[in-house]
Amino acid sequence: MYPVKILLVDDEIPFVKTLTKRLSRRELNIITAFSGQEALAQLKKDPDIEIIVLDIKMPGMNGLRTLEEIKRDYPLVEVIILTGHSTVDSAIRGMRLGAFDYLVKPCDIDQLISRMQEATEKKRRLDEKWPD
């Protein structure tokens, strides 16, 4: 099995650096973006990204709008929302837009990794059913 490529999207640079370091220690291939627009550009540049961990509250294009764009253009990419600004409304909307899961910061690293593994398995099953 080839290693999963994960795009981590959050405007909080210290958080992104810390989480990237922690996930990289677990031999995960992490790519970062600090805005919704940058995330979409990364996806366009690297079609092998399978999982996106996405914050909701970001300046410019917020996470829900970014999720909408991702699912429109890359429907098989799995998105896990990870936010410190959780509301019932944003959770419902995120799941309706196609998020794989909705987690709240601070999130246990093992829980996040477990959800990323499940999302990867789902993505790869879908890829087998609908190859390019």
C-alpha positions as CSV (number, residue, x, y, z in Angstrom):
1,M,0.0,0.0,0.0
2,Y,1.4,3.4,-1.0
3,P,1.6,6.2,1.6
4,V,-1.3,8.5,2.0
5,K,-0.9,12.2,1.0
6,I,-2.7,14.5,3.5
7,L,-3.3,18.2,2.9
8,L,-3.5,20.2,6.2
9,V,-5.4,23.5,5.8
10,D,-5.5,26.0,8.6
11,D,-4.6,29.7,8.9
12,E,-3.0,29.3,12.3
13,I,0.7,28.8,11.3
14,P,2.0,27.6,14.7
15,F,-0.8,25.0,14.8
16,V,0.0,23.8,11.3
17,K,3.7,23.5,12.0
18,T,3.1,21.6,15.3
19,L,0.6,19.2,13.8
20,T,2.7,18.6,10.7
21,K,5.6,17.7,12.9
22,R,3.5,15.3,15.0
23,L,2.0,13.6,12.0
24,S,5.2,13.4,10.0
25,R,6.8,11.5,13.0
26,R,4.1,8.8,12.2
27,E,5.4,8.6,8.7
28,L,2.5,10.4,7.1
29,N,3.1,12.6,4.0
30,I,1.8,16.0,5.0
31,I,1.4,19.0,2.7
32,T,0.2,22.3,4.1
33,A,-1.9,25.2,3.0
34,F,-2.8,28.3,5.0
35,S,-6.0,29.3,3.2
36,G,-8.9,27.9,1.2
37,Q,-7.5,29.3,-2.0
38,E,-4.1,27.8,-1.3
39,A,-5.7,24.5,-0.6
40,L,-7.5,24.5,-3.9
41,A,-4.2,25.4,-5.7
42,Q,-2.4,22.5,-3.9
43,L,-5.1,20.1,-5.0
44,K,-4.8,21.3,-8.6
45,K,-1.0,20.9,-8.5
46,D,-1.0,17.5,-6.7
47,P,-3.9,15.1,-7.8
48,D,-2.5,12.4,-5.4
49,I,-3.8,14.2,-2.3
50,E,-6.3,11.8,-0.7
51,I,-7.2,13.3,2.6
52,I,-7.7,17.0,3.6
53,V,-7.8,18.1,7.2
54,L,-9.6,21.5,7.0
55,D,-10.3,24.3,9.5
56,I,-13.5,26.2,9.2
57,K,-12.7,29.7,10.4
58,M,-10.2,31.2,8.0
59,P,-10.0,34.7,6.5
60,G,-11.1,35.0,2.8
61,M,-12.6,31.7,1.8
62,N,-13.8,29.9,4.9
63,G,-13.6,26.2,5.4
64,L,-17.2,25.4,4.5
65,R,-16.9,27.3,1.2
66,T,-13.5,25.5,0.6
67,L,-15.2,22.2,1.3
68,E,-17.9,23.0,-1.2
69,E,-15.3,23.7,-3.9
70,I,-13.3,20.6,-3.1
71,K,-16.3,18.3,-3.3
72,R,-17.4,19.9,-6.6
73,D,-14.0,19.5,-8.3
74,Y,-12.6,16.5,-6.4
75,P,-15.6,14.5,-5.2
76,L,-13.5,11.4,-4.1
77,V,-11.1,13.4,-1.9
78,E,-12.1,12.9,1.7
79,V,-12.3,15.9,4.0
80,I,-12.1,15.9,7.8
81,I,-13.1,19.2,9.4
82,L,-10.9,20.0,12.4
83,T,-12.0,23.3,14.0
84,G,-11.7,25.2,17.2
85,H,-14.9,27.1,16.3
86,S,-17.5,24.4,16.4
87,T,-21.2,25.1,16.2
88,V,-24.0,22.6,15.6
89,D,-24.9,24.6,12.4
90,S,-21.4,24.3,11.0
91,A,-21.2,20.6,11.8
92,I,-24.5,19.9,10.1
93,R,-23.6,22.0,7.1
94,G,-20.1,20.4,6.8
95,M,-21.5,16.9,6.9
96,R,-24.2,17.8,4.3
97,L,-21.5,19.2,2.1
98,G,-19.7,15.9,2.2
99,A,-17.2,16.0,5.0
100,F,-16.0,12.6,6.1
101,D,-16.0,13.7,9.8
102,Y,-16.1,16.8,12.0
103,L,-13.6,17.0,14.9
104,V,-13.1,19.7,17.5
105,K,-9.8,21.2,18.5
106,P,-8.0,20.2,20.6
107,C,-8.3,16.8,19.2
108,D,-6.5,13.7,20.4
109,I,-3.8,12.9,17.8
110,D,-4.7,9.2,17.9
111,Q,-8.3,9.9,17.2
112,L,-7.3,12.2,14.2
113,I,-5.0,9.5,12.8
114,S,-7.7,6.9,13.2
115,R,-10.2,9.0,11.3
116,M,-7.6,9.7,8.6
117,Q,-7.0,6.0,8.2
118,E,-10.7,5.3,7.9
119,A,-11.1,8.1,5.4
120,T,-8.1,6.7,3.4
121,E,-9.7,3.3,3.3
122,K,-13.0,4.8,2.0
123,K,-11.2,6.9,-0.6
124,R,-9.3,3.9,-1.9
125,R,-12.4,1.7,-2.1
126,L,-14.1,4.5,-4.2
127,D,-11.0,4.8,-6.4
128,E,-11.2,1.1,-7.2
129,K,-14.9,1.4,-8.1
130,W,-14.4,4.5,-10.2
131,P,-10.9,4.6,-11.7
132,D,-9.9,7.6,-13.8
